[in-house]
Amino acid sequence: MPYVNIRVTREGVTAEQKQQLIAGVTELLERVLNKKPATTFVVIDEVDTDNWGAGGESVTVIRKREAAAR
């Protein structure tokens, strides 16, 4: 019974994109590990950019800097 947790920043991931992720991960586990789709669980968590950091900075700060550089 596989459980896959996908975490992305809350920046406009659509319901269609989420469905594609769920279907794709489920298919991958079936193909590679011979896992049954009916018992494969995929959870997508959306995390606010203030709560996600990289390189010592929040993604909010990184995105603002990237936007100012454009």
C-alpha positions as CSV (number, residue, x, y, z in Angstrom):
1,M,0.0,0.0,0.0
2,P,2.2,2.9,-1.2
3,Y,1.8,6.4,0.2
4,V,3.3,9.3,-1.7
5,N,3.3,12.8,-0.3
6,I,4.0,15.6,-2.8
7,R,4.6,19.1,-1.4
8,V,4.5,22.2,-3.6
9,T,4.5,25.9,-2.8
10,R,1.0,27.4,-3.0
11,E,1.5,29.3,-6.2
12,G,-1.4,28.4,-8.5
13,V,-1.1,24.7,-9.1
14,T,-4.4,23.9,-10.8
15,A,-6.8,21.0,-10.1
16,E,-5.9,19.6,-13.5
17,Q,-2.2,19.6,-12.7
18,K,-2.9,17.9,-9.4
19,Q,-4.9,15.3,-11.1
20,Q,-2.0,14.7,-13.6
21,L,0.4,14.3,-10.7
22,I,-1.9,11.8,-9.0
23,A,-2.4,9.8,-12.1
24,G,1.2,9.9,-13.1
25,V,2.6,8.8,-9.8
26,T,0.0,6.1,-9.5
27,E,0.9,4.8,-13.0
28,L,4.6,4.9,-12.2
29,L,4.2,2.8,-9.1
30,E,2.1,0.3,-11.0
31,R,4.6,0.1,-13.8
32,V,7.8,0.0,-11.8
33,L,6.8,-1.7,-8.6
34,N,3.7,-3.6,-9.7
35,K,1.6,-1.8,-7.1
36,K,-2.2,-1.8,-7.4
37,P,-3.7,1.6,-8.3
38,A,-6.6,1.0,-5.9
39,T,-4.3,0.8,-2.9
40,T,-1.9,3.6,-3.9
41,F,-2.4,6.8,-2.0
42,V,-1.1,10.2,-3.3
43,V,-1.4,13.3,-1.1
44,I,-0.6,16.8,-2.4
45,D,0.2,19.5,0.2
46,E,0.4,23.1,-0.8
47,V,2.7,25.1,1.5
48,D,2.6,28.9,1.8
49,T,5.8,30.4,0.4
50,D,6.5,32.0,3.9
51,N,6.7,28.4,5.2
52,W,9.2,27.1,2.6
53,G,12.8,28.0,2.6
54,A,15.9,27.4,0.5
55,G,19.4,28.7,1.0
56,G,18.5,30.4,4.3
57,E,15.6,32.4,2.8
58,S,11.9,31.9,2.5
59,V,10.5,31.3,-1.0
60,T,8.5,34.6,-0.6
61,V,11.8,36.5,-0.3
62,I,13.4,34.6,-3.2
63,R,10.3,35.2,-5.5
64,K,10.3,39.0,-4.6
65,R,14.0,39.3,-5.5
66,E,13.5,37.4,-8.8
67,A,10.5,39.6,-9.7
68,A,12.6,42.8,-9.0
69,A,15.4,41.5,-11.2
70,R,13.1,41.2,-14.2
